Amino acid sequence: MKTVVRYLSVVVLLLAFAISCKVGPKREQPVVESPDLYRYDSLSTEADTIVNLRWWEMFNDPVLDTLIRTALDSNRDAKIAAARVAESRAALGFTKADMWPKINYQATYTNGNIIQQQIGLPGTNQNIFAGGSLNWEIDFWGKFRRANEAALADLVSTEFGLRSIQMSLISEVSSSYFLLLDYRERLRVSKNTLELRDSSLQIIQARFDNGIVPEIDLNQAQIQQAIAAAAIPLYERQVAQTEHALSILVGFNPDSVIVGQELKDQIIPNLVPPGLPSILLTRRPDILAAEQDVYAANARVGVAVAQRFPSISLTGMLGAASQDLSTFGAAGAAWSLGGDLLGPLFHFDKNKRRVEIEKARTEQALYAYEKTVLNAFGEVQDALIEIETLHKELDARRNYVIAALNARDLSNARYDKGVTSYLEVLYNEQAAFQAELGYAQTYRQLLSAYIKLYKALGGGWLDEQEEQEANEQQQQNN
């Protein structure tokens, strides 16, 4: 018993020392210089509220809201990302198990005359053992704790990766939905234009038949009618292909998609204050995931360093042993305690190179983090200038449409009265057609620019707990 107590005392001392010992570089948060303000931010003095918003609800389209929620539940990329989180959580538990003793059971039975033959005696010899064994490698240098740090950082990184995919999915569904509305609007404009040109062609055909207008007018009318007719199958094809892409995004087989409000009825939201650039570092999931990747790589340097030092293991066995099955239960307890020390001696710099490899990977992870931050700042800046300029462009295109439609109607009236040539009608009809198509495209681009801004700022999907915390924070700010 005294021997066992002595062994346990040694174990306690080793563990106490091991807890305080952990080799490798300490974890440090990566630092990136951020600008004081965004270049095109006109709302920098206002409170930052983007994180508290399900921003797609600002468009007030129930169909879009349904599509997004369906995609979050059914999209295959989102399911893959969720499975990665589950994998990383299991990997963390798997790694943590190395911290504790490995306890096994064992039973053996042998019977034979090998030993008797060797010493020249008759008969057989049987041996019976049943019991448990313990093997415990003490985390003397922090190898397992560093591995746990890396596994935990990997888990958090995959969780932020899931959030990033959810945000991208919301953005992609919204953009595809507005693109579908854009193509539907262009299809509507093309059909209306074809109706007008069919009517115009019939009139000019009758006038040509009666010798009132030259053949060139008839040819020009036929050309314009054909242009409008060719645009219809083009936009029908684009509508169908966009519907198929949107169906796959939400997790369904390619099919038609029911839409809500038409493009011209979609609400252009107010610009949400983007806040300070430094806030982006604590909110964008891709930045936070890249930060965790740096922590994981740094921890693996510690694992590599620890592998250059000897490992200390404790082994023990407790059971019952006998040479006769009939006396096995009455036999006394059989036990053993021991320790192992195993360390590298000459590995031709393999362990040193392992440390260098992990340090280089940590450096790569740090550069990847810095790149992610720079790209994030760039995406916000691009979205802000896109919104600012597209508002101006949309105003100009609105005036363009009003003037072009009025000029088209006036030209037709002037041509009917013989005041002008058909070239004037031709020019103004082309201008009106292109003006309506351009306005629809710019309107969609402006809606998509808001989507890009919300995504770039890290706003989007929050779980119930995060949403509650965000609302409480917003109330405190108010």
C-alpha positions in Angstrom: 0.0 0.0 0.0 2.8 2.4 0.8 4.2 1.7 -2.6 0.9 2.7 -4.3 0.7 5.9 -2.2 4.3 6.8 -3.2 3.5 6.3 -6.8 0.3 8.4 -6.5 2.3 11.2 -4.8 4.7 11.3 -7.7 1.8 11.4 -10.2 0.2 14.4 -8.4 3.5 16.3 -8.4 4.0 15.6 -12.1 0.5 16.8 -12.9 0.9 19.9 -10.9 4.0 20.8 -12.7 2.6 19.8 -16.1 -0.4 22.1 -15.7 1.9 25.1 -15.4 4.1 24.1 -18.4 3.0 24.7 -22.0 5.6 25.2 -24.7 5.1 27.1 -28.0 4.1 30.7 -28.8 1.3 32.4 -26.9 -2.0 33.2 -28.5 -2.1 36.8 -29.8 -4.9 38.5 -31.6 -3.8 39.5 -35.1 -3.7 43.3 -35.6 -4.7 45.0 -38.9 -4.8 48.8 -39.4 -8.3 50.0 -40.3 -9.3 53.3 -41.7 -11.1 55.8 -39.4 -14.0 56.2 -41.8 -15.3 54.8 -45.0 -14.5 56.9 -48.1 -18.1 57.2 -49.3 -19.8 57.1 -45.9 -22.1 60.1 -45.5 -23.7 58.6 -42.3 -20.7 58.0 -40.2 -22.0 60.0 -37.3 -25.1 57.9 -37.0 -25.5 54.7 -34.9 -24.6 51.4 -36.5 -27.7 49.1 -36.6 -27.1 46.8 -39.5 -26.3 43.8 -37.3 -29.8 44.0 -35.7 -31.6 43.7 -39.0 -33.0 40.9 -41.1 -32.4 43.4 -43.8 -34.3 41.5 -46.6 -37.5 42.3 -44.7 -36.9 46.0 -45.6 -38.0 45.2 -49.2 -41.4 44.1 -47.8 -41.8 41.2 -50.2 -43.3 38.1 -48.4 -42.3 35.9 -51.3 -38.6 36.9 -51.0 -38.8 36.3 -47.2 -40.2 32.8 -47.8 -37.5 31.9 -50.4 -34.7 33.0 -48.1 -36.1 31.0 -45.1 -36.6 27.9 -47.3 -33.0 28.2 -48.7 -31.6 28.4 -45.1 -33.3 25.2 -44.3 -32.8 23.3 -47.6 -29.8 24.6 -49.5 -27.2 21.9 -49.9 -24.2 24.2 -49.3 -25.8 25.3 -46.0 -26.3 21.6 -45.0 -22.7 20.8 -45.9 -21.5 23.7 -43.7 -23.7 22.5 -40.8 -22.2 19.0 -41.2 -18.7 20.5 -41.0 -19.6 22.2 -37.7 -20.8 18.8 -36.4 -17.6 17.2 -37.6 -15.4 19.9 -35.9 -17.4 19.5 -32.7 -16.7 15.7 -32.7 -13.1 16.4 -33.6 -12.8 18.6 -30.5 -14.1 15.8 -28.3 -11.8 13.3 -30.0 -8.8 15.5 -29.3 -9.8 16.2 -25.7 -9.9 12.5 -25.0 -6.0 12.5 -25.3 -5.9 14.4 -22.0 -7.2 11.5 -20.0 -6.0 8.0 -19.2 -6.8 5.2 -21.6 -8.4 2.4 -19.6 -8.7 -1.1 -21.3 -9.8 -4.5 -20.2 -7.9 -7.7 -21.0 -8.4 -11.4 -20.5 -5.9 -14.2 -21.5 -5.8 -17.9 -21.2 -2.9 -20.1 -22.3 -2.3 -23.9 -22.0 0.6 -25.9 -23.2 3.8 -27.8 -22.4 6.4 -25.5 -23.9 7.9 -24.5 -20.5 7.8 -28.2 -19.3 9.6 -29.4 -22.4 12.3 -26.8 -22.0 13.1 -27.9 -18.4 12.5 -31.6 -19.1 9.4 -32.1 -17.0 6.1 -33.8 -18.0 2.7 -32.3 -18.0 1.2 -29.0 -19.2 1.1 -25.5 -17.9 -1.9 -23.1 -18.0 -2.1 -19.4 -17.2 -5.2 -17.3 -16.7 -5.4 -13.5 -16.4 -8.3 -11.1 -16.4 -8.2 -7.4 -15.4 -7.9 -3.9 -16.6 -5.0 -1.7 -17.7 -4.3 2.0 -17.7 -2.0 4.0 -19.8 -1.7 7.8 -19.3 0.6 10.1 -21.2 1.0 13.1 -19.0 0.6 16.4 -20.9 3.9 17.6 -19.5 4.8 20.1 -22.3 1.2 21.1 -23.2 1.1 19.1 -26.4 -2.5 17.9 -25.8 -3.6 21.3 -24.5 -2.2 23.0 -27.6 -4.0 20.4 -29.8 -7.2 21.2 -27.9 -6.7 24.9 -28.6 -6.3 24.2 -32.3 -9.4 21.9 -32.4 -11.5 24.5 -30.5 -10.4 27.3 -32.9 -11.2 25.0 -35.8 -14.7 24.5 -34.4 -15.3 28.2 -33.9 -14.0 28.8 -37.4 -16.5 26.3 -38.9 -19.3 27.9 -37.0 -18.4 31.3 -38.4 -18.0 29.6 -41.8 -21.6 28.4 -41.5 -22.7 31.9 -40.7 -20.7 33.2 -43.7 -22.4 30.7 -46.0 -25.8 31.6 -44.6 -25.1 35.3 -45.3 -23.9 34.6 -48.8 -26.9 32.4 -49.4 -29.3 35.2 -48.3 -27.5 37.6 -50.6 -27.5 35.2 -53.6 -31.2 34.4 -53.2 -32.1 38.0 -53.0 -29.9 39.0 -56.0 -31.3 36.1 -58.1 -34.8 37.1 -57.1 -34.4 40.7 -58.2 -32.6 39.5 -61.4 -35.7 37.4 -62.1 -37.9 40.4 -61.6 -35.6 42.4 -63.9 -35.9 39.8 -66.7 -39.7 39.6 -66.2 -39.9 43.4 -66.6 -37.7 43.4 -69.7 -40.0 40.6 -71.1 -43.1 42.7 -70.4 -41.5 45.8 -72.1 -40.6 43.7 -75.1 -44.1 42.3 -75.4 -45.7 45.7 -75.1 -43.2 47.1 -77.7 -44.0 44.2 -80.1 -47.7 45.0 -79.8 -47.0 48.6 -80.7 -44.8 47.7 -83.6 -47.2 45.1 -84.9 -49.9 47.8 -85.0 -47.5 50.3 -86.6 -46.4 47.7 -89.2 -50.0 47.0 -90.2 -50.7 50.7 -90.7 -47.5 51.2 -92.7 -48.2 48.0 -94.8 -51.6 49.4 -95.7 -50.2 52.7 -96.6 -47.5 51.1 -98.7 -50.1 49.0 -100.5 -52.0 52.2 -101.3 -48.8 53.9 -102.5 -48.8 56.5 -99.7 -45.4 55.6 -98.2 -42.2 54.3 -99.8 -41.0 50.8 -99.4 -38.1 51.9 -97.2 -40.6 52.9 -94.5 -42.2 49.4 -94.7 -38.7 47.8 -94.4 -37.8 49.9 -91.4 -41.1 49.0 -89.7 -40.5 45.3 -90.4 -37.0 45.6 -88.9 -38.3 47.2 -85.8 -41.0 44.6 -85.4 -38.4 41.8 -85.8 -36.1 43.4 -83.2 -38.9 43.4 -80.7 -40.0 39.9 -81.6 -36.4 38.6 -81.1 -36.2 40.2 -77.7 -39.1 38.1 -76.4 -37.5 34.6 -76.6 -34.3 36.1 -75.3 -35.9 37.2 -72.1 -38.1 34.2 -71.9 -34.9 32.1 -71.9 -33.3 34.3 -69.2 -36.4 34.2 -67.1 -36.5 30.4 -67.2 -32.8 30.0 -66.5 -32.9 32.4 -63.6 -35.9 30.5 -62.2 -34.0 27.2 -62.4 -31.0 28.7 -60.6 -33.2 30.2 -57.9 -35.0 26.9 -57.4 -31.7 25.1 -56.9 -30.6 27.7 -54.4 -33.6 27.1 -52.2 -33.0 23.4 -52.5 -35.6 22.3 -55.0 -35.6 20.8 -58.5 -35.4 23.4 -61.3 -38.9 24.7 -61.8 -40.9 27.9 -62.2 -40.9 30.4 -59.3 -43.8 32.4 -58.1 -42.9 36.0 -57.5 -44.4 38.7 -55.3 -44.2 42.4 -56.2 -43.0 43.3 -59.6 -39.6 45.1 -60.0 -41.1 48.6 -60.3 -43.0 48.0 -57.0 -40.0 46.9 -55.0 -39.1 49.3 -52.2 -35.7 50.9 -52.3 -34.6 51.0 -48.6 -33.0 53.8 -46.8 -29.2 53.6 -46.6 -28.3 51.9 -43.3 -25.4 53.6 -41.4 -22.3 51.4 -42.0 -20.7 52.4 -38.7 -16.9 52.5 -38.1 -14.6 50.3 -40.1 -13.2 48.8 -36.9 -16.6 47.4 -36.1 -16.3 45.2 -39.2 -13.4 43.3 -37.6 -15.8 42.0 -34.9 -18.8 41.3 -37.0 -18.0 39.8 -40.4 -18.0 36.0 -40.0 -15.4 35.5 -42.7 -13.0 37.8 -40.8 -13.8 36.0 -37.5 -13.3 32.6 -39.1 -9.9 33.7 -40.5 -8.9 35.0 -37.1 -9.7 31.6 -35.6 -7.6 29.9 -38.3 -4.6 32.0 -37.1 -5.2 30.8 -33.5 -5.5 27.2 -34.7 -2.2 27.4 -36.7 -0.5 29.1 -33.8 -1.6 26.3 -31.4 -0.2 23.7 -33.7 3.2 25.3 -33.5 3.0 24.5 -29.8 2.1 20.9 -30.6 5.1 20.6 -32.9 7.4 22.1 -30.3 6.2 19.7 -27.6 7.0 16.8 -29.9 10.7 17.7 -29.6 10.6 16.9 -25.9 10.3 13.5 -24.2 6.8 12.1 -23.4 6.1 10.7 -19.9 3.6 7.9 -19.5 2.2 6.1 -16.6 1.0 2.5 -16.9 -0.9 0.3 -14.5 -2.6 -3.0 -14.4 -5.0 -4.5 -11.9 -6.7 -7.9 -12.1 -6.5 -11.6 -11.1 -4.1 -14.3 -12.3 -3.9 -18.0 -11.7 -2.5 -21.2 -13.1 -5.6 -23.1 -12.5 -9.1 -22.2 -13.5 -10.6 -23.8 -10.4 -8.7 -21.5 -8.1 -9.0 -18.3 -10.3 -11.6 -16.7 -8.1 -9.7 -17.3 -4.9 -6.5 -15.9 -6.3 -5.2 -12.6 -4.9 -5.2 -9.4 -6.8 -2.5 -8.9 -9.4 -1.2 -5.4 -10.0 1.6 -3.4 -11.5 2.6 0.2 -11.8 5.2 1.7 -14.0 6.3 4.7 -16.0 7.8 5.3 -19.4 10.1 8.0 -20.7 10.4 8.3 -24.5 12.0 11.1 -26.3 13.6 11.8 -29.7 17.4 11.6 -30.0 18.5 11.6 -33.6 15.7 12.2 -36.2 17.9 14.2 -38.6 16.1 17.5 -37.9 12.6 16.1 -38.6 11.1 17.5 -35.4 12.8 20.8 -36.0 11.4 21.0 -39.5 7.9 20.1 -38.2 8.1 23.3 -36.1 9.2 25.3 -39.1 6.3 23.9 -41.1 3.7 25.0 -38.5 5.3 28.4 -38.2 5.1 28.9 -41.9 1.5 27.8 -41.9 0.7 30.3 -39.1 2.3 33.0 -41.2 0.1 32.0 -44.1 -3.0 32.1 -41.9 -2.1 35.6 -40.7 -1.6 36.8 -44.3 -5.0 35.2 -45.2 -6.6 37.1 -42.3 -5.1 40.4 -43.4 -6.3 39.7 -47.0 -9.8 38.9 -45.8 -9.9 42.2 -43.8 -8.7 44.3 -46.7 -11.2 42.6 -49.1 -14.0 43.3 -46.5 -13.1 47.0 -46.4 -13.0 47.1 -50.2 -16.5 45.4 -50.5 -18.0 48.0 -48.2 -16.4 50.9 -50.0 -17.5 49.5 -53.4 -21.1 49.0 -52.2 -21.3 52.6 -50.8 -20.1 54.2 -54.0 -22.3 51.9 -56.1 -25.4 53.0 -54.1 -24.5 56.6 -54.3 -23.9 56.6 -58.1 -26.8 54.3 -59.0 -29.2 56.6 -57.3 -28.0 59.4 -59.6 -28.1 57.1 -62.6 -31.6 55.9 -61.8 -32.9 59.5 -61.6 -31.3 60.2 -65.0 -32.8 57.0 -66.5 -36.2 57.9 -65.1 -36.1 61.3 -66.9 -34.8 59.4 -70.0 -37.8 57.1 -70.0 -40.3 59.9 -69.6 -38.8 62.0 -72.4 -38.3 59.0 -74.7 -41.9 57.8 -74.4 -43.2 61.3 -75.0 -40.9 61.7 -78.0 -42.1 58.3 -79.4 -45.7 59.3 -79.2 -45.1 62.7 -80.7 -43.1 61.3 -83.5 -45.8 58.8 -84.4 -48.4 61.6 -84.4 -46.1 63.8 -86.5 -45.6 60.9 -89.0 -49.3 60.2 -89.2 -49.9 63.8 -90.2 -47.0 63.7 -92.7 -44.9 66.3 -90.9 -41.8 64.2 -90.4 -40.1 61.2 -92.0 -40.2 57.6 -90.6 -36.5 58.0 -89.6 -37.6 60.2 -86.7 -40.2 57.6 -85.6 -37.6 54.9 -86.0 -35.0 56.7 -83.8 -37.5 57.6 -81.0 -39.0 54.1 -80.9 -35.5 52.6 -80.5 -34.7 55.2 -77.8 -37.9 54.4 -75.9 -37.3 50.7 -76.0 -33.8 51.0 -74.8 -34.8 53.5 -72.1 -37.3 51.2 -70.5 -34.9 48.2 -70.6 -32.1 50.4 -69.1 -34.3 51.7 -66.4 -35.3 48.2 -65.3 -31.7 47.1 -65.3 -30.5 50.1 -63.2 -33.4 49.6 -60.8 -32.3 46.0 -60.2 -28.7 47.0 -59.9 -29.6 49.5 -57.2 -31.5 46.9 -55.2 -28.5 44.5 -55.6 -26.1 47.2 -54.4 -28.0 47.4 -51.1 -27.8 43.6 -50.9 -24.0 43.9 -51.4 -23.7 46.5 -48.7 -25.7 44.5 -46.1 -23.6 41.4 -46.9 -20.3 43.4 -46.8 -21.2 44.9 -43.4 -21.9 41.4 -41.9 -25.6 41.9 -41.4 -28.1 39.1 -41.9 -29.0 35.9 -40.3 -29.1 35.8 -36.5 -30.3 32.9 -34.3 -32.9 33.7 -31.7 -30.4 34.3 -28.8 -28.2 36.6 -30.9 -31.2 38.5 -32.1 -32.4 39.0 -28.6 -29.0 40.2 -27.5 -28.8 42.5 -30.5 -32.2 44.0 -29.8 -31.3 44.6 -26.1 -28.1 46.3 -27.3 -30.0 48.5 -29.7 -32.4 49.5 -26.9 -29.5 50.5 -24.7 -28.0 52.6 -27.6 -31.4 54.3 -28.0 
